[in-house]
């Protein structure tokens, strides 16, 4: 799944967001096997400052049925919240 960077204000926040979204997780209550999401970071200045709607329009022209956006909110939030666009 692509993770598209649209905010270039904080390289460390971007790296942390990618690490978090691609990390291995486990549901300890269910004693499930660990799982993770296979992501492709897209760190291209051509996407700088695009709105989610603009990124979604680009996605509809490519092979991405769904993608994740790392925007200004992602970089500012300590939890590195990401936006899913489909």
N, CA, C and O atoms as a GROMACS GRO file, in nm:
protein
  344
    1UNK      N    1   0.084  -0.116   0.000
    1UNK     CA    2   0.000   0.000   0.000
    1UNK      C    3   0.090   0.124   0.000
    1UNK      O    4   0.184   0.131   0.079
    2UNK      N    5   0.063   0.219  -0.087
    2UNK     CA    6   0.143   0.341  -0.090
    2UNK      C    7   0.115   0.432   0.030
    2UNK      O    8   0.000   0.447   0.071
    3UNK      N    9   0.220   0.491   0.083
    3UNK     CA   10   0.210   0.595   0.184
    3UNK      C   11   0.267   0.720   0.119
    3UNK      O   12   0.388   0.733   0.100
    4UNK      N   13   0.178   0.813   0.085
    4UNK     CA   14   0.216   0.932   0.008
    4UNK      C   15   0.240   1.048   0.103
    4UNK      O   16   0.153   1.086   0.181
    5UNK      N   17   0.358   1.104   0.094
    5UNK     CA   18   0.395   1.220   0.176
    5UNK      C   19   0.353   1.347   0.104
    5UNK      O   20   0.396   1.373  -0.009
    6UNK      N   21   0.269   1.429   0.170
    6UNK     CA   22   0.229   1.557   0.112
    6UNK      C   23   0.281   1.675   0.193
    6UNK      O   24   0.265   1.790   0.153
    7UNK      N   25   0.343   1.647   0.308
    7UNK     CA   26   0.400   1.752   0.393
    7UNK      C   27   0.548   1.722   0.412
    7UNK      O   28   0.586   1.613   0.453
    8UNK      N   29   0.631   1.820   0.381
    8UNK     CA   30   0.775   1.801   0.385
    8UNK      C   31   0.841   1.886   0.493
    8UNK      O   32   0.958   1.923   0.481
    9UNK      N   33   0.767   1.915   0.599
    9UNK     CA   34   0.817   2.003   0.704
    9UNK      C   35   0.904   1.933   0.808
    9UNK      O   36   0.979   1.999   0.880
   10UNK      N   37   0.897   1.798   0.816
   10UNK     CA   38   0.967   1.729   0.925
   10UNK      C   39   1.007   1.588   0.879
   10UNK      O   40   0.926   1.496   0.878
   11UNK      N   41   1.134   1.574   0.841
   11UNK     CA   42   1.181   1.444   0.792
   11UNK      C   43   1.176   1.335   0.899
   11UNK      O   44   1.145   1.220   0.868
   12UNK      N   45   1.205   1.371   1.024
   12UNK     CA   46   1.201   1.270   1.131
   12UNK      C   47   1.058   1.222   1.155
   12UNK      O   48   1.037   1.104   1.179
   13UNK      N   49   0.961   1.312   1.148
   13UNK     CA   50   0.820   1.273   1.165
   13UNK      C   51   0.777   1.182   1.051
   13UNK      O   52   0.703   1.086   1.074
   14UNK      N   53   0.822   1.209   0.930
   14UNK     CA   54   0.791   1.124   0.815
   14UNK      C   55   0.846   0.983   0.837
   14UNK      O   56   0.776   0.885   0.817
   15UNK      N   57   0.972   0.973   0.878
   15UNK     CA   58   1.032   0.843   0.902
   15UNK      C   59   0.959   0.767   1.012
   15UNK      O   60   0.939   0.646   1.002
   16UNK      N   61   0.919   0.838   1.116
   16UNK     CA   62   0.844   0.774   1.225
   16UNK      C   63   0.707   0.726   1.177
   16UNK      O   64   0.663   0.618   1.215
   17UNK      N   65   0.640   0.806   1.096
   17UNK     CA   66   0.508   0.767   1.044
   17UNK      C   67   0.518   0.640   0.960
   17UNK      O   68   0.436   0.549   0.974
   18UNK      N   69   0.618   0.634   0.874
   18UNK     CA   70   0.637   0.514   0.790
   18UNK      C   71   0.670   0.394   0.878
   18UNK      O   72   0.618   0.284   0.855
   19UNK      N   73   0.755   0.414   0.978
   19UNK     CA   74   0.790   0.303   1.068
   19UNK      C   75   0.668   0.252   1.143
   19UNK      O   76   0.650   0.132   1.159
   20UNK      N   77   0.584   0.343   1.188
   20UNK     CA   78   0.464   0.302   1.262
   20UNK      C   79   0.365   0.226   1.175
   20UNK      O   80   0.311   0.124   1.216
   21UNK      N   81   0.342   0.276   1.055
   21UNK     CA   82   0.242   0.210   0.970
   21UNK      C   83   0.290   0.073   0.921
   21UNK      O   84   0.209  -0.015   0.892
   22UNK      N   85   0.420   0.055   0.911
   22UNK     CA   86   0.472  -0.073   0.862
   22UNK      C   87   0.521  -0.165   0.973
   22UNK      O   88   0.574  -0.273   0.946
   23UNK      N   89   0.504  -0.124   1.098
   23UNK     CA   90   0.550  -0.204   1.212
   23UNK      C   91   0.473  -0.336   1.222
   23UNK      O   92   0.363  -0.350   1.168
   24UNK      N   93   0.532  -0.431   1.292
   24UNK     CA   94   0.466  -0.559   1.317
   24UNK      C   95   0.379  -0.545   1.441
   24UNK      O   96   0.423  -0.494   1.544
   25UNK      N   97   0.256  -0.590   1.430
   25UNK     CA   98   0.160  -0.581   1.541
   25UNK      C   99   0.111  -0.720   1.577
   25UNK      O  100   0.119  -0.814   1.498
   26UNK      N  101   0.059  -0.730   1.697
   26UNK     CA  102   0.004  -0.857   1.745
   26UNK      C  103  -0.112  -0.826   1.839
   26UNK      O  104  -0.102  -0.736   1.924
   27UNK      N  105  -0.220  -0.899   1.824
   27UNK     CA  106  -0.334  -0.886   1.915
   27UNK      C  107  -0.312  -0.986   2.027
   27UNK      O  108  -0.342  -1.104   2.014
   28UNK      N  109  -0.260  -0.936   2.139
   28UNK     CA  110  -0.224  -1.025   2.250
   28UNK      C  111  -0.346  -1.091   2.313
   28UNK      O  112  -0.336  -1.202   2.365
   29UNK      N  113  -0.459  -1.025   2.309
   29UNK     CA  114  -0.580  -1.086   2.365
   29UNK      C  115  -0.625  -1.207   2.285
   29UNK      O  116  -0.679  -1.303   2.340
   30UNK      N  117  -0.603  -1.201   2.155
   30UNK     CA  118  -0.645  -1.312   2.068
   30UNK      C  119  -0.531  -1.412   2.046
   30UNK      O  120  -0.551  -1.517   1.986
   31UNK      N  121  -0.412  -1.379   2.094
   31UNK     CA  122  -0.294  -1.463   2.076
   31UNK      C  123  -0.272  -1.496   1.929
   31UNK      O  124  -0.237  -1.608   1.892
   32UNK      N  125  -0.294  -1.394   1.846
   32UNK     CA  126  -0.275  -1.411   1.701
   32UNK      C  127  -0.128  -1.402   1.663
   32UNK      O  128  -0.045  -1.350   1.738
   33UNK      N  129  -0.100  -1.453   1.545
   33UNK     CA  130   0.034  -1.436   1.490
   33UNK      C  131   0.056  -1.289   1.458
   33UNK      O  132  -0.039  -1.216   1.430
   34UNK      N  133   0.180  -1.244   1.463
   34UNK     CA  134   0.208  -1.104   1.430
   34UNK      C  135   0.170  -1.074   1.285
   34UNK      O  136   0.176  -1.162   1.198
   35UNK      N  137   0.133  -0.950   1.260
   35UNK     CA  138   0.097  -0.908   1.125
   35UNK      C  139   0.151  -0.767   1.101
   35UNK      O  140   0.178  -0.692   1.195
   36UNK      N  141   0.166  -0.733   0.976
   36UNK     CA  142   0.210  -0.600   0.938
   36UNK      C  143   0.152  -0.568   0.800
   36UNK      O  144   0.099  -0.654   0.731
   37UNK      N  145   0.162  -0.442   0.764
   37UNK     CA  146   0.114  -0.395   0.634
   37UNK      C  147   0.236  -0.368   0.546
   37UNK      O  148   0.330  -0.300   0.588
   38UNK      N  149   0.232  -0.422   0.425
   38UNK     CA  150   0.339  -0.398   0.330
   38UNK      C  151   0.316  -0.260   0.267
   38UNK      O  152   0.222  -0.242   0.190
   39UNK      N  153   0.401  -0.164   0.299
   39UNK     CA  154   0.383  -0.028   0.250
   39UNK      C  155   0.497   0.012   0.157
   39UNK      O  156   0.609  -0.040   0.166
   40UNK      N  157   0.466   0.104   0.068
   40UNK     CA  158   0.564   0.164  -0.021
   40UNK      C  159   0.565   0.314   0.005
   40UNK      O  160   0.473   0.384  -0.037
   41UNK      N  161   0.667   0.364   0.074
   41UNK     CA  162   0.673   0.508   0.099
   41UNK      C  163   0.695   0.585  -0.032
   41UNK      O  164   0.783   0.551  -0.110
   42UNK      N  165   0.615   0.687  -0.053
   42UNK     CA  166   0.629   0.772  -0.170
   42UNK      C  167   0.665   0.911  -0.119
   42UNK      O  168   0.581   0.987  -0.072
   43UNK      N  169   0.793   0.941  -0.130
   43UNK     CA  170   0.852   1.063  -0.077
   43UNK      C  171   0.894   1.150  -0.196
   43UNK      O  172   1.013   1.167  -0.223
   44UNK      N  173   0.796   1.204  -0.265
   44UNK     CA  174   0.818   1.277  -0.389
   44UNK      C  175   0.766   1.420  -0.375
   44UNK      O  176   0.647   1.439  -0.353
   45UNK      N  177   0.852   1.520  -0.388
   45UNK     CA  178   0.810   1.659  -0.373
   45UNK      C  179   0.698   1.702  -0.468
   45UNK      O  180   0.634   1.804  -0.444
   46UNK      N  181   0.674   1.626  -0.575
   46UNK     CA  182   0.562   1.660  -0.664
   46UNK      C  183   0.428   1.652  -0.592
   46UNK      O  184   0.330   1.713  -0.636
   47UNK      N  185   0.422   1.577  -0.482
   47UNK     CA  186   0.298   1.563  -0.406
   47UNK      C  187   0.285   1.665  -0.292
   47UNK      O  188   0.188   1.661  -0.217
   48UNK      N  189   0.381   1.754  -0.280
   48UNK     CA  190   0.381   1.852  -0.171
   48UNK      C  191   0.253   1.935  -0.172
   48UNK      O  192   0.212   1.989  -0.275
   49UNK      N  193   0.192   1.944  -0.054
   49UNK     CA  194   0.075   2.028  -0.029
   49UNK      C  195  -0.052   1.988  -0.106
   49UNK      O  196  -0.146   2.066  -0.113
   50UNK      N  197  -0.055   1.868  -0.161
   50UNK     CA  198  -0.178   1.823  -0.226
   50UNK      C  199  -0.282   1.793  -0.119
   50UNK      O  200  -0.250   1.746  -0.010
   51UNK      N  201  -0.406   1.820  -0.151
   51UNK     CA  202  -0.517   1.786  -0.061
   51UNK      C  203  -0.547   1.637  -0.074
   51UNK      O  204  -0.505   1.575  -0.172
   52UNK      N  205  -0.618   1.579   0.022
   52UNK     CA  206  -0.658   1.438   0.008
   52UNK      C  207  -0.737   1.414  -0.121
   52UNK      O  208  -0.722   1.308  -0.184
   53UNK      N  209  -0.818   1.509  -0.161
   53UNK     CA  210  -0.896   1.494  -0.283
   53UNK      C  211  -0.805   1.489  -0.406
   53UNK      O  212  -0.829   1.411  -0.498
   54UNK      N  213  -0.701   1.572  -0.407
   54UNK     CA  214  -0.607   1.571  -0.519
   54UNK      C  215  -0.528   1.441  -0.523
   54UNK      O  216  -0.503   1.387  -0.631
   55UNK      N  217  -0.489   1.391  -0.407
   55UNK     CA  218  -0.416   1.263  -0.402
   55UNK      C  219  -0.508   1.151  -0.448
   55UNK      O  220  -0.465   1.062  -0.522
   56UNK      N  221  -0.634   1.154  -0.407
   56UNK     CA  222  -0.730   1.052  -0.449
   56UNK      C  223  -0.748   1.054  -0.600
   56UNK      O  224  -0.759   0.949  -0.663
   57UNK      N  225  -0.750   1.173  -0.659
   57UNK     CA  226  -0.763   1.184  -0.805
   57UNK      C  227  -0.642   1.122  -0.874
   57UNK      O  228  -0.656   1.055  -0.976
   58UNK      N  229  -0.524   1.144  -0.818
   58UNK     CA  230  -0.404   1.081  -0.874
   58UNK      C  231  -0.412   0.930  -0.861
   58UNK      O  232  -0.375   0.856  -0.953
   59UNK      N  233  -0.461   0.885  -0.747
   59UNK     CA  234  -0.471   0.741  -0.722
   59UNK      C  235  -0.565   0.675  -0.820
   59UNK      O  236  -0.541   0.563  -0.863
   60UNK      N  237  -0.673   0.743  -0.857
   60UNK     CA  238  -0.769   0.683  -0.948
   60UNK      C  239  -0.709   0.665  -1.087
   60UNK      O  240  -0.757   0.584  -1.166
   61UNK      N  241  -0.603   0.741  -1.117
   61UNK     CA  242  -0.537   0.729  -1.247
   61UNK      C  243  -0.424   0.626  -1.244
   61UNK      O  244  -0.370   0.590  -1.349
   62UNK      N  245  -0.389   0.579  -1.128
   62UNK     CA  246  -0.281   0.482  -1.114
   62UNK      C  247  -0.338   0.346  -1.075
   62UNK      O  248  -0.456   0.319  -1.096
   63UNK      N  249  -0.255   0.263  -1.020
   63UNK     CA  250  -0.296   0.129  -0.982
   63UNK      C  251  -0.321   0.118  -0.833
   63UNK      O  252  -0.306   0.010  -0.776
   64UNK      N  253  -0.358   0.226  -0.768
   64UNK     CA  254  -0.377   0.228  -0.624
   64UNK      C  255  -0.524   0.231  -0.590
   64UNK      O  256  -0.586   0.337  -0.601
   65UNK      N  257  -0.584   0.122  -0.549
   65UNK     CA  258  -0.725   0.125  -0.507
   65UNK      C  259  -0.742   0.198  -0.374
   65UNK      O  260  -0.850   0.250  -0.345
   66UNK      N  261  -0.637   0.200  -0.295
   66UNK     CA  262  -0.640   0.267  -0.165
   66UNK      C  263  -0.497   0.310  -0.133
   66UNK      O  264  -0.400   0.244  -0.173
   67UNK      N  265  -0.485   0.421  -0.062
   67UNK     CA  266  -0.353   0.466  -0.022
   67UNK      C  267  -0.362   0.540   0.110
   67UNK      O  268  -0.471   0.571   0.158
   68UNK      N  269  -0.248   0.570   0.166
   68UNK     CA  270  -0.237   0.640   0.293
   68UNK      C  271  -0.167   0.773   0.265
   68UNK      O  272  -0.071   0.779   0.189
   69UNK      N  273  -0.217   0.880   0.329
   69UNK     CA  274  -0.159   1.012   0.311
   69UNK      C  275  -0.094   1.056   0.442
   69UNK      O  276  -0.156   1.050   0.548
   70UNK      N  277   0.030   1.100   0.432
   70UNK     CA  278   0.101   1.161   0.544
   70UNK      C  279   0.105   1.311   0.516
   70UNK      O  280   0.185   1.359   0.436
   71UNK      N  281   0.016   1.384   0.585
   71UNK     CA  282   0.002   1.527   0.560
   71UNK      C  283   0.050   1.609   0.680
   71UNK      O  284   0.116   1.556   0.769
   72UNK      N  285   0.017   1.737   0.682
   72UNK     CA  286   0.061   1.824   0.791
   72UNK      C  287   0.010   1.775   0.926
   72UNK      O  288   0.080   1.786   1.027
   73UNK      N  289  -0.111   1.720   0.929
   73UNK     CA  290  -0.167   1.667   1.053
   73UNK      C  291  -0.082   1.549   1.102
   73UNK      O  292  -0.059   1.536   1.223
   74UNK      N  293  -0.037   1.466   1.011
   74UNK     CA  294   0.050   1.353   1.047
   74UNK      C  295   0.177   1.402   1.113
   74UNK      O  296   0.217   1.352   1.218
   75UNK      N  297   0.239   1.501   1.052
   75UNK     CA  298   0.367   1.550   1.102
   75UNK      C  299   0.352   1.621   1.237
   75UNK      O  300   0.445   1.621   1.318
   76UNK      N  301   0.236   1.681   1.260
   76UNK     CA  302   0.214   1.756   1.385
   76UNK      C  303   0.167   1.668   1.501
   76UNK      O  304   0.190   1.702   1.617
   77UNK      N  305   0.101   1.557   1.471
   77UNK     CA  306   0.045   1.475   1.578
   77UNK      C  307   0.151   1.382   1.636
   77UNK      O  308   0.224   1.317   1.561
   78UNK      N  309   0.161   1.373   1.767
   78UNK     CA  310   0.259   1.283   1.829
   78UNK      C  311   0.234   1.136   1.792
   78UNK      O  312   0.328   1.056   1.789
   79UNK      N  313   0.109   1.102   1.765
   79UNK     CA  314   0.076   0.963   1.729
   79UNK      C  315   0.100   0.935   1.581
   79UNK      O  316   0.090   0.820   1.538
   80UNK      N  317   0.131   1.038   1.503
   80UNK     CA  318   0.154   1.026   1.358
   80UNK      C  319   0.031   0.971   1.286
   80UNK      O  320   0.040   0.876   1.208
   81UNK      N  321  -0.084   1.033   1.314
   81UNK     CA  322  -0.208   0.992   1.247
   81UNK      C  323  -0.194   1.002   1.096
   81UNK      O  324  -0.135   1.097   1.044
   82UNK      N  325  -0.247   0.904   1.028
   82UNK     CA  326  -0.243   0.899   0.881
   82UNK      C  327  -0.386   0.899   0.829
   82UNK      O  328  -0.480   0.861   0.900
   83UNK      N  329  -0.402   0.940   0.705
   83UNK     CA  330  -0.533   0.946   0.642
   83UNK      C  331  -0.542   0.839   0.534
   83UNK      O  332  -0.458   0.834   0.444
   84UNK      N  333  -0.643   0.755   0.543
   84UNK     CA  334  -0.668   0.654   0.439
   84UNK      C  335  -0.754   0.716   0.330
   84UNK      O  336  -0.855   0.781   0.359
   85UNK      N  337  -0.715   0.698   0.204
   85UNK     CA  338  -0.789   0.751   0.090
   85UNK      C  339  -0.818   0.634  -0.004
   85UNK      O  340  -0.728   0.556  -0.038
   86UNK      N  341  -0.942   0.622  -0.043
   86UNK     CA  342  -0.978   0.512  -0.133
   86UNK      C  343  -1.073   0.554  -0.240
   86UNK      O  344  -1.112   0.472  -0.323
   0.00000   0.00000   0.00000
